[in-house]
């Protein structure tokens, strides 16, 4: 079964309304001829420390539970590829600045690198960003959250394991008992 990530991207972006992070909006509007090929990013966007932190925080946004989390779904690679190949240098600024600010705050508050902090400490750092606890924190958090959610729910894991994939949903049953609904369906 082949999952069309671009088609899934268009559907996921509807969740964010009018405040979609610019690279995501651009990627959803491209035609097949304009698509960037699969493979590694064209340029390295993150330093090794930023990449490690971005990976750890991705897993905090969508952790592994009874289904695989963000890391297993390849979200960190998706984020770097999207920022390298769909984002302008100015689009990258809030993400890179936010990661650096979180790293500095972790060193200040917890005396440990943010990617090595406990899950609770990482959650506190993300909450700080979400609440605007540092300059640019809200902008970083919203863009980062969108990247993680989009990367996850357009991945094969997000489409087929987190959600139930039915290319052609079955018959219509208007009286289907809600208690029997197991997963949300994606098509």
Backbone as a chain_set.jsonl record, in Angstrom:
{"seq": "XXXXXXXXXXXXXXXXXXXXXXXXXXXXXXXXXXXXXXXXXXXXXXXXXXXXXXXXXXXXXXXXXXXXXXXXXXXXXXXXXXXXXXXXXXXXXXXXXXXXXXXXXXXXXXXXXXXXXXXXXXXXXXXXXXXXXXXXXXXXXXXXXXXXXXXXXXXXXXXXXXXXXXXXXXXXXXXXXXXXXXXXXXX", "coords": {"N": [[0.846, -1.162, 0.0], [0.641, 2.17, -0.865], [1.173, 5.261, 0.567], [0.096, 8.502, 0.061], [1.827, 11.109, 0.897], [1.671, 13.846, 0.403], [-1.044, 14.289, -0.191], [-2.129, 13.582, 2.271], [-0.958, 15.585, 3.783], [-2.305, 17.91, 2.973], [-4.827, 17.43, 4.071], [-4.238, 17.314, 6.848], [-3.327, 19.903, 7.367], [-5.615, 21.416, 7.381], [-6.481, 21.3, 9.955], [-5.105, 23.283, 11.316], [-6.086, 25.743, 10.63], [-6.032, 29.204, 9.823], [-3.488, 29.898, 10.642], [-1.136, 28.585, 9.623], [2.139, 27.278, 9.564], [4.474, 28.678, 7.44], [6.282, 27.091, 5.65], [4.923, 24.634, 5.635], [2.483, 25.288, 4.478], [3.359, 26.054, 1.928], [4.42, 23.614, 0.977], [2.111, 22.055, 0.805], [0.793, 23.24, -1.313], [2.167, 22.744, -3.641], [2.644, 21.454, -6.947], [2.761, 18.193, -8.52], [4.969, 18.199, -10.226], [6.622, 20.028, -9.026], [7.493, 18.926, -6.685], [9.786, 18.123, -4.132], [12.357, 15.768, -4.208], [12.431, 12.595, -2.461], [14.651, 11.659, 0.219], [17.748, 12.628, 1.832], [17.998, 15.837, 3.572], [18.651, 18.818, 1.655], [20.45, 20.617, 2.692], [22.17, 20.877, 5.839], [20.259, 21.702, 8.553], [20.132, 21.822, 11.311], [22.359, 22.026, 14.119], [24.352, 19.415, 15.646], [23.589, 19.342, 18.391], [21.176, 20.805, 18.374], [19.67, 19.145, 16.717], [19.485, 16.832, 18.287], [18.011, 17.84, 20.443], [15.648, 18.684, 19.139], [14.735, 16.206, 18.283], [14.268, 14.887, 20.755], [12.272, 16.576, 21.83], [10.28, 16.298, 19.924], [9.355, 13.751, 20.44], [8.209, 14.227, 22.881], [6.002, 15.731, 22.207], [4.469, 13.967, 20.628], [4.384, 11.178, 22.081], [5.626, 7.766, 22.407], [3.21, 5.391, 22.911], [0.669, 3.116, 23.157], [0.875, 3.035, 20.516], [3.376, 3.712, 17.998], [5.644, 6.494, 18.517], [6.662, 9.902, 17.724], [9.405, 9.757, 16.977], [9.737, 7.128, 15.978], [8.069, 7.35, 13.795], [9.532, 8.878, 12.101], [9.571, 11.63, 12.314], [11.546, 13.619, 13.153], [13.368, 13.546, 10.955], [11.639, 14.304, 8.895], [11.036, 16.945, 9.702], [13.541, 18.229, 9.493], [14.059, 17.866, 6.754], [11.894, 19.263, 5.638], [12.377, 21.873, 6.595], [14.835, 22.325, 5.401], [14.351, 22.124, 2.648], [11.877, 23.271, 1.968], [11.562, 25.577, 3.391], [12.312, 29.035, 3.802], [15.341, 30.819, 4.648], [14.555, 32.699, 6.614], [12.217, 31.55, 7.56], [13.192, 29.51, 9.108], [14.213, 30.689, 11.356], [12.521, 31.109, 13.789], [12.343, 28.474, 14.73], [15.022, 27.569, 15.09], [15.967, 29.568, 16.847], [14.218, 29.159, 18.959], [14.871, 26.534, 19.796], [17.499, 27.022, 20.67], [16.968, 28.833, 22.749], [15.5, 27.232, 24.494], [17.444, 25.366, 25.139], [19.302, 26.998, 26.505], [17.68, 27.772, 28.648], [17.22, 25.31, 29.879], [19.801, 24.663, 30.724], [20.133, 26.758, 32.543], [17.961, 26.392, 34.403], [17.916, 23.611, 35.013], [20.466, 22.658, 34.898], [21.43, 20.921, 32.947], [21.834, 19.513, 29.676], [19.214, 20.147, 27.377], [18.22, 18.035, 25.79], [18.942, 15.898, 27.302], [17.531, 16.178, 29.573], [14.986, 15.267, 31.986], [11.854, 13.693, 31.066], [9.774, 15.144, 32.305], [11.016, 17.603, 32.838], [11.533, 18.396, 30.211], [8.902, 18.635, 29.316], [8.143, 20.796, 30.899], [9.771, 22.773, 29.812], [8.709, 22.945, 27.205], [6.146, 23.805, 27.88], [6.743, 26.271, 28.968], [7.632, 27.586, 26.643], [5.239, 27.479, 25.142], [3.609, 29.131, 26.641], [4.791, 31.553, 26.236], [7.088, 32.158, 27.712], [9.603, 33.06, 27.137], [11.225, 35.34, 24.871], [9.772, 35.04, 21.693], [8.855, 32.531, 22.202], [6.148, 31.554, 22.016], [5.753, 31.682, 19.243], [7.727, 29.9, 18.336], [6.789, 27.527, 19.606], [4.223, 27.078, 18.452], [4.846, 26.767, 15.699], [6.646, 24.595, 15.834], [5.043, 22.593, 17.016], [3.129, 22.292, 14.986], [4.786, 21.29, 12.944], [5.58, 18.812, 14.043], [3.105, 17.461, 14.435], [2.121, 17.426, 11.811], [4.206, 16.034, 10.493], [3.963, 13.572, 11.788], [1.258, 12.678, 11.342], [1.213, 12.493, 8.604], [2.863, 10.485, 8.043], [3.59, 7.005, 7.347], [3.238, 5.435, 9.632], [1.644, 7.125, 11.243], [-0.659, 7.298, 9.68], [-1.46, 4.626, 9.276], [-1.184, 3.179, 11.698], [-1.698, 4.757, 13.99], [-4.05, 5.891, 13.232], [-6.854, 4.362, 11.634], [-6.499, 2.92, 8.583], [-8.515, 3.058, 5.825], [-8.89, 2.649, 2.617], [-11.194, 2.693, 1.053], [-13.861, 3.454, 2.743], [-16.193, 1.351, 4.477], [-19.654, 0.4, 4.167], [-22.297, 2.82, 4.6], [-23.543, 3.465, 7.772], [-25.787, 4.821, 9.585], [-26.639, 4.385, 12.153], [-24.612, 3.377, 13.667], [-23.18, 2.205, 16.62], [-21.591, 4.405, 18.837], [-19.935, 3.508, 20.869], [-18.654, 1.369, 19.764], [-16.696, 2.369, 18.141], [-13.387, 2.232, 17.297], [-11.008, 3.53, 16.359], [-10.109, 6.663, 14.868], [-10.845, 7.196, 11.515], [-8.843, 7.397, 8.564], [-8.414, 8.464, 5.239]], "CA": [[0.0, 0.0, 0.0], [1.417, 3.407, -0.959], [0.521, 6.399, 1.185], [0.446, 9.764, -0.582], [2.073, 12.04, 1.987], [1.221, 15.179, 0.019], [-2.501, 14.325, -0.014], [-2.359, 13.596, 3.716], [-0.534, 16.901, 4.255], [-3.39, 18.852, 2.727], [-5.864, 17.169, 5.063], [-3.775, 17.659, 8.194], [-3.201, 21.359, 7.494], [-6.929, 21.988, 7.665], [-6.612, 21.368, 11.411], [-4.437, 24.451, 11.875], [-6.791, 26.963, 10.26], [-5.324, 30.239, 9.073], [-2.142, 30.163, 11.147], [-0.258, 27.477, 9.23], [3.55, 27.603, 9.413], [4.662, 28.953, 6.007], [6.799, 25.982, 4.831], [3.893, 23.61, 5.497], [1.525, 25.793, 3.492], [3.991, 25.972, 0.602], [4.534, 22.207, 0.587], [0.783, 21.556, 0.462], [0.308, 23.873, -2.537], [3.013, 22.42, -4.785], [2.17, 20.448, -7.894], [3.625, 17.007, -8.575], [6.216, 18.546, -10.926], [7.437, 20.877, -8.153], [7.823, 18.22, -5.459], [11.188, 17.875, -3.813], [12.502, 14.312, -4.121], [12.734, 11.98, -1.171], [16.073, 11.549, 0.508], [18.21, 13.507, 2.905], [17.837, 17.273, 3.314], [19.65, 19.392, 0.743], [21.434, 21.269, 3.565], [21.973, 20.61, 7.265], [19.575, 22.83, 9.19], [20.393, 21.809, 12.744], [23.624, 21.556, 14.667], [24.08, 18.132, 16.322], [22.857, 19.573, 19.648], [19.807, 21.19, 18.029], [19.004, 17.956, 16.187], [19.185, 15.965, 19.432], [16.918, 18.457, 21.204], [14.451, 18.627, 18.32], [14.29, 14.814, 18.318], [13.7, 14.626, 22.085], [11.027, 17.33, 22.004], [9.269, 15.698, 19.037], [8.795, 12.606, 21.157], [7.371, 14.754, 23.972], [4.743, 16.187, 21.616], [3.743, 12.724, 20.309], [5.203, 10.107, 22.663], [5.278, 6.373, 22.18], [2.249, 4.828, 23.867], [0.34, 1.825, 22.556], [1.268, 3.203, 19.119], [4.696, 4.348, 17.915], [5.673, 7.943, 18.67], [7.213, 10.765, 16.675], [10.713, 9.295, 16.5], [9.517, 5.943, 15.148], [7.397, 7.784, 12.564], [10.472, 9.641, 11.278], [9.249, 13.064, 12.382], [12.735, 14.488, 13.118], [13.879, 13.632, 9.581], [10.657, 15.096, 8.152], [11.192, 18.356, 10.064], [14.769, 18.764, 8.903], [13.873, 17.903, 5.299], [10.968, 20.351, 5.326], [13.051, 23.152, 6.831], [15.938, 22.479, 4.444], [13.942, 22.172, 1.252], [10.65, 24.036, 1.749], [11.576, 26.798, 4.192], [13.321, 30.05, 3.519], [16.166, 31.022, 5.852], [13.806, 33.421, 7.656], [11.252, 30.616, 8.154], [13.897, 28.65, 10.073], [14.645, 31.48, 12.512], [11.84, 30.826, 15.057], [12.638, 27.113, 15.198], [16.402, 27.531, 15.584], [16.059, 30.437, 18.032], [13.482, 28.506, 20.045], [15.686, 25.431, 20.315], [18.614, 27.607, 21.423], [16.428, 29.411, 23.983], [15.165, 26.122, 25.389], [18.707, 24.81, 25.628], [19.819, 27.931, 27.516], [16.811, 27.718, 29.827], [17.468, 24.042, 30.545], [21.08, 24.81, 31.426], [19.916, 27.673, 33.664], [17.035, 25.862, 35.401], [18.118, 22.209, 35.374], [21.903, 22.356, 34.852], [21.615, 19.766, 32.085], [21.433, 19.755, 28.287], [17.77, 19.942, 27.265], [17.914, 16.711, 25.245], [19.236, 14.922, 28.357], [16.639, 16.469, 30.698], [13.932, 14.27, 32.187], [10.633, 14.03, 30.326], [9.041, 16.184, 33.029], [11.726, 18.858, 32.593], [11.283, 18.761, 28.813], [7.516, 19.12, 29.252], [8.137, 22.138, 31.501], [10.373, 23.676, 28.829], [7.72, 23.159, 26.144], [5.068, 24.619, 28.457], [7.299, 27.625, 29.042], [7.572, 28.141, 25.291], [3.83, 27.622, 24.778], [3.055, 30.275, 27.38], [5.548, 32.776, 25.949], [8.006, 32.39, 28.823], [10.821, 33.7, 26.631], [10.896, 36.011, 23.604], [9.598, 34.152, 20.56], [8.463, 31.203, 22.667], [4.865, 31.146, 21.437], [5.953, 31.479, 17.803], [8.439, 28.632, 18.229], [5.962, 26.393, 20.01], [3.167, 26.831, 17.469], [5.459, 26.233, 14.477], [7.201, 23.282, 16.148], [3.905, 21.694, 17.211], [2.578, 22.006, 13.664], [5.722, 20.423, 12.231], [5.527, 17.467, 14.624], [1.803, 16.862, 14.138], [2.059, 17.177, 10.369], [5.133, 14.947, 10.185], [3.442, 12.305, 12.31], [0.016, 12.234, 10.718], [1.398, 12.235, 7.178], [3.773, 9.339, 7.928], [2.893, 5.724, 7.24], [2.842, 5.037, 10.99], [0.515, 7.96, 11.668], [-1.854, 7.003, 8.891], [-1.903, 3.231, 9.339], [-1.188, 2.591, 13.033], [-2.392, 5.653, 14.917], [-5.402, 5.955, 12.684], [-7.145, 3.149, 10.894], [-6.513, 3.261, 7.164], [-9.48, 2.396, 4.971], [-8.897, 3.389, 1.356], [-12.602, 2.882, 0.723], [-14.604, 3.079, 3.948], [-17.3, 0.432, 4.218], [-20.996, 0.933, 3.938], [-22.789, 3.844, 5.525], [-24.442, 2.978, 8.798], [-26.106, 5.985, 10.408], [-26.971, 3.993, 13.519], [-23.463, 2.652, 14.224], [-22.996, 2.605, 18.025], [-20.338, 5.113, 19.095], [-19.117, 2.689, 21.763], [-17.899, 0.402, 18.976], [-15.683, 3.047, 17.347], [-12.073, 1.952, 17.87], [-10.045, 4.552, 15.968], [-10.558, 7.614, 13.87], [-10.456, 6.693, 10.196], [-8.239, 8.309, 7.601], [-8.484, 7.896, 3.885]], "C": [[0.897, 1.232, 0.0], [0.595, 4.543, -0.382], [1.006, 7.663, 0.478], [0.58, 10.833, 0.497], [1.57, 13.439, 1.667], [-0.292, 15.316, 0.187], [-2.841, 14.361, 1.474], [-2.008, 14.955, 4.304], [-1.648, 17.925, 4.099], [-4.496, 18.669, 3.761], [-5.465, 17.586, 6.465], [-3.729, 19.177, 8.387], [-4.528, 22.033, 7.769], [-7.158, 22.116, 9.173], [-6.076, 22.667, 11.999], [-5.107, 25.765, 11.511], [-5.893, 27.928, 9.514], [-3.891, 30.457, 9.527], [-1.183, 29.006, 10.862], [1.161, 28.001, 9.036], [3.862, 27.627, 7.917], [5.23, 27.784, 5.201], [5.773, 24.86, 4.631], [2.873, 24.031, 4.447], [2.1, 25.699, 2.084], [4.046, 24.53, 0.106], [3.176, 21.651, 0.153], [0.283, 22.092, -0.872], [1.105, 23.497, -3.775], [2.357, 21.369, -5.676], [3.158, 19.282, -7.901], [4.968, 17.321, -9.231], [7.161, 19.351, -10.044], [7.919, 20.147, -6.91], [9.322, 18.004, -5.323], [11.35, 16.373, -3.617], [12.775, 13.856, -2.684], [14.24, 11.934, -0.978], [16.467, 12.517, 1.597], [17.975, 14.977, 2.557], [18.954, 17.795, 2.419], [20.754, 20.113, 1.51], [21.151, 20.85, 5.002], [21.374, 21.858, 7.899], [19.991, 22.955, 10.651], [21.84, 21.449, 13.051], [23.336, 20.206, 15.329], [23.287, 18.31, 17.625], [21.402, 19.959, 19.37], [19.021, 19.986, 17.515], [18.61, 17.023, 17.329], [18.022, 16.526, 20.243], [15.611, 18.386, 20.43], [13.874, 17.207, 18.327], [13.626, 14.495, 19.656], [12.362, 15.33, 22.272], [9.919, 16.811, 21.095], [8.57, 14.549, 19.754], [7.95, 13.055, 22.344], [6.026, 15.239, 23.434], [3.877, 14.976, 21.257], [4.592, 11.554, 20.802], [4.742, 8.717, 22.222], [4.344, 5.935, 23.299], [1.939, 3.418, 23.375], [0.559, 1.857, 21.05], [2.633, 3.876, 19.088], [4.597, 5.87, 18.006], [6.352, 8.641, 17.509], [8.542, 10.256, 16.121], [10.543, 8.093, 15.575], [8.878, 6.298, 13.806], [8.308, 8.613, 11.666], [10.233, 11.135, 11.287], [10.502, 13.945, 12.399], [13.322, 14.638, 11.711], [12.95, 14.471, 8.709], [10.859, 16.582, 8.422], [12.434, 18.934, 9.41], [14.649, 18.863, 7.382], [12.968, 19.076, 4.913], [11.645, 21.71, 5.509], [14.19, 23.384, 5.844], [15.424, 22.797, 3.05], [12.666, 22.95, 0.961], [10.657, 25.38, 2.47], [12.632, 27.772, 3.68], [14.177, 30.202, 4.771], [15.413, 31.771, 6.966], [12.747, 32.539, 8.308], [11.894, 29.77, 9.248], [14.192, 29.367, 11.382], [13.874, 31.135, 13.784], [12.136, 29.44, 15.607], [14.041, 27.062, 15.805], [16.566, 28.374, 16.841], [15.348, 29.799, 19.217], [14.258, 27.348, 20.64], [16.851, 25.953, 21.148], [18.141, 28.191, 22.755], [16.061, 28.314, 24.982], [16.416, 25.472, 25.961], [19.283, 25.692, 26.737], [18.992, 27.86, 28.802], [17.006, 26.409, 30.598], [18.774, 24.088, 31.33], [20.907, 25.67, 32.674], [19.085, 27.019, 34.77], [17.405, 24.476, 35.905], [19.581, 21.775, 35.369], [22.209, 21.105, 34.025], [21.203, 20.163, 30.665], [19.966, 19.373, 28.14], [17.419, 18.57, 26.709], [18.174, 15.604, 26.256], [18.353, 15.142, 29.592], [15.603, 15.354, 30.825], [12.72, 14.648, 31.34], [9.82, 15.15, 30.995], [9.686, 17.557, 32.817], [11.518, 19.329, 31.152], [9.856, 19.269, 28.63], [7.416, 20.532, 29.828], [8.73, 23.162, 30.532], [9.391, 23.969, 27.691], [6.553, 24.014, 26.637], [5.512, 26.07, 28.579], [7.23, 28.3, 27.68], [6.121, 28.422, 24.895], [3.208, 28.858, 25.42], [3.83, 31.569, 27.161], [6.515, 33.145, 27.048], [9.365, 32.93, 28.415], [10.459, 34.339, 25.297], [10.852, 35.012, 22.435], [9.129, 32.76, 20.934], [7.17, 30.707, 22.046], [5.004, 30.848, 19.947], [6.678, 30.159, 17.562], [7.503, 27.47, 18.498], [4.914, 26.069, 18.956], [3.747, 26.225, 16.194], [5.982, 24.81, 14.722], [6.088, 22.245, 16.298], [3.298, 21.309, 15.861], [3.489, 21.068, 12.868], [5.641, 18.98, 12.737], [4.213, 16.771, 14.254], [1.7, 16.512, 12.66], [2.979, 16.026, 9.978], [4.598, 13.597, 10.626], [2.242, 11.816, 11.515], [0.077, 12.151, 9.202], [2.396, 11.096, 6.958], [2.953, 8.052, 7.8], [2.424, 5.242, 8.613], [1.623, 5.829, 11.437], [-0.771, 7.614, 10.955], [-2.362, 5.582, 9.135], [-1.934, 2.632, 10.737], [-1.908, 3.458, 14.058], [-3.856, 5.78, 14.51], [-5.642, 4.653, 11.936], [-7.316, 3.51, 9.433], [-7.527, 2.416, 6.421], [-9.532, 3.165, 3.659], [-10.308, 3.644, 0.854], [-13.373, 2.477, 1.964], [-15.805, 2.206, 3.567], [-18.62, 1.157, 4.028], [-21.35, 1.994, 4.973], [-23.749, 3.199, 6.505], [-24.685, 4.123, 9.754], [-26.427, 5.662, 11.849], [-25.84, 3.204, 14.165], [-23.223, 3.114, 15.65], [-21.615, 3.231, 18.262], [-19.409, 4.279, 19.97], [-18.276, 1.677, 20.997], [-16.83, 1.05, 18.089], [-14.326, 2.838, 18.023], [-11.098, 3.08, 17.613], [-10.735, 5.521, 15.038], [-10.044, 7.119, 12.524], [-9.816, 7.779, 9.359], [-8.305, 7.64, 6.243], [-7.595, 8.684, 2.968]], "O": [[1.827, 1.314, 0.802], [-0.545, 4.765, -0.791], [2.21, 7.859, 0.319], [-0.414, 11.394, 0.958], [1.094, 14.146, 2.555], [-0.77, 16.348, 0.658], [-3.743, 15.089, 1.888], [-2.681, 15.429, 5.22], [-1.897, 18.719, 5.006], [-5.039, 19.65, 4.27], [-6.276, 18.156, 7.195], [-4.059, 19.673, 9.464], [-4.557, 23.124, 8.339], [-7.946, 22.954, 9.612], [-6.532, 23.108, 13.054], [-4.726, 26.81, 12.039], [-5.09, 27.522, 8.674], [-3.141, 31.152, 8.842], [-0.505, 28.514, 11.765], [1.362, 29.045, 8.416], [3.536, 26.676, 7.206], [4.696, 27.497, 4.13], [5.754, 24.213, 3.584], [2.449, 23.219, 3.624], [1.4, 25.305, 1.152], [3.751, 24.261, -1.058], [3.111, 20.852, -0.782], [-0.567, 21.465, -1.504], [0.737, 23.907, -4.876], [1.612, 20.51, -5.204], [4.255, 19.381, -7.352], [5.994, 16.769, -8.834], [8.369, 19.362, -10.281], [8.697, 20.713, -6.143], [10.02, 17.733, -6.301], [10.543, 15.762, -2.916], [13.266, 14.604, -1.839], [15.004, 12.149, -1.92], [15.612, 13.152, 2.215], [17.777, 15.322, 1.391], [20.067, 17.27, 2.431], [21.88, 20.209, 1.022], [20.018, 20.508, 5.341], [21.934, 22.949, 7.784], [20.178, 24.059, 11.162], [22.465, 20.668, 12.333], [22.17, 19.883, 15.555], [22.406, 17.503, 17.923], [20.496, 19.489, 20.057], [17.845, 19.824, 17.838], [17.505, 16.481, 17.328], [17.148, 15.777, 20.68], [14.571, 18.062, 21.003], [12.656, 17.034, 18.371], [12.548, 13.902, 19.691], [11.422, 14.746, 22.812], [8.744, 16.874, 21.455], [7.35, 14.401, 19.68], [7.057, 12.322, 22.77], [5.018, 15.164, 24.135], [2.681, 14.963, 21.552], [5.407, 11.005, 20.06], [3.626, 8.532, 21.736], [4.652, 6.09, 24.481], [2.851, 2.611, 23.197], [0.444, 0.83, 20.381], [3.013, 4.542, 20.051], [3.589, 6.459, 17.617], [6.585, 8.051, 16.454], [8.773, 10.323, 14.914], [11.143, 8.049, 14.501], [9.117, 5.628, 12.801], [7.896, 9.011, 10.576], [10.649, 11.836, 10.365], [10.516, 14.958, 11.699], [13.726, 15.733, 11.321], [13.412, 15.257, 7.881], [10.856, 17.391, 7.494], [12.382, 20.02, 8.833], [15.095, 19.846, 6.79], [13.26, 19.797, 3.959], [11.499, 22.596, 4.667], [14.476, 24.528, 5.491], [15.989, 23.638, 2.35], [12.399, 23.262, -0.199], [9.823, 26.236, 2.175], [13.692, 27.377, 3.196], [13.777, 29.758, 5.847], [15.628, 31.488, 8.145], [12.405, 32.743, 9.473], [11.227, 29.362, 10.199], [14.399, 28.721, 12.41], [14.514, 30.881, 14.805], [12.177, 29.251, 16.823], [14.219, 26.562, 16.916], [17.225, 27.954, 17.792], [15.82, 29.888, 20.35], [14.3, 27.192, 21.86], [17.161, 25.402, 22.204], [18.826, 28.063, 23.77], [16.29, 28.462, 26.183], [16.444, 25.076, 27.127], [19.701, 25.191, 27.781], [19.539, 27.886, 29.904], [16.962, 26.401, 31.828], [18.845, 23.61, 32.462], [21.457, 25.361, 33.731], [19.457, 27.08, 35.942], [17.234, 24.183, 37.088], [19.905, 20.662, 35.783], [23.114, 20.335, 34.347], [20.347, 21.026, 30.47], [19.522, 18.381, 28.719], [16.412, 17.99, 27.116], [17.68, 14.489, 26.09], [18.425, 14.371, 30.55], [15.377, 14.594, 29.883], [12.58, 15.803, 30.94], [9.248, 15.999, 30.311], [8.986, 18.555, 32.639], [11.347, 20.523, 30.905], [9.621, 20.217, 27.881], [6.685, 21.369, 29.298], [8.244, 24.29, 30.444], [9.26, 25.117, 27.264], [6.033, 24.848, 25.896], [4.733, 26.987, 28.319], [6.816, 29.455, 27.575], [5.817, 29.492, 24.369], [2.384, 29.541, 24.811], [3.561, 32.573, 27.821], [6.743, 34.329, 27.297], [10.195, 33.226, 29.275], [9.492, 33.927, 24.656], [11.789, 34.241, 22.229], [9.016, 31.894, 20.067], [7.098, 29.563, 21.595], [4.438, 29.874, 19.449], [6.29, 29.387, 16.686], [7.431, 26.53, 17.705], [4.736, 24.903, 18.601], [3.19, 25.264, 15.664], [5.775, 23.924, 13.893], [6.189, 21.141, 15.762], [2.991, 20.141, 15.622], [3.009, 20.156, 12.196], [5.636, 18.039, 11.942], [4.219, 15.623, 13.811], [1.244, 15.426, 12.303], [2.582, 15.142, 9.22], [4.758, 12.597, 9.925], [2.214, 10.67, 11.065], [-0.91, 11.776, 8.569], [2.736, 10.779, 5.819], [1.763, 8.031, 8.112], [1.327, 4.698, 8.736], [0.669, 5.252, 11.959], [-1.848, 7.634, 11.551], [-3.572, 5.362, 9.194], [-2.65, 1.655, 10.954], [-2.646, 2.945, 14.899], [-4.761, 5.776, 15.345], [-4.694, 3.925, 11.645], [-8.18, 4.314, 9.083], [-7.413, 1.191, 6.388], [-10.155, 4.225, 3.591], [-10.585, 4.702, 0.288], [-13.532, 1.284, 2.226], [-16.351, 2.321, 2.47], [-18.672, 2.358, 3.765], [-20.779, 2.05, 6.062], [-24.661, 2.473, 6.109], [-23.872, 4.372, 10.644], [-26.484, 6.562, 12.687], [-26.073, 2.445, 15.106], [-23.073, 4.315, 15.879], [-20.593, 2.637, 17.918], [-18.191, 4.354, 19.807], [-17.283, 1.176, 21.526], [-16.131, 0.346, 17.36], [-14.136, 3.219, 19.178], [-10.43, 3.546, 18.536], [-11.802, 5.238, 14.492], [-8.903, 6.667, 12.429], [-10.204, 8.945, 9.436], [-8.256, 6.416, 6.123], [-7.504, 8.376, 1.78]]}, "num_chains": 1, "name": "protein.A"}
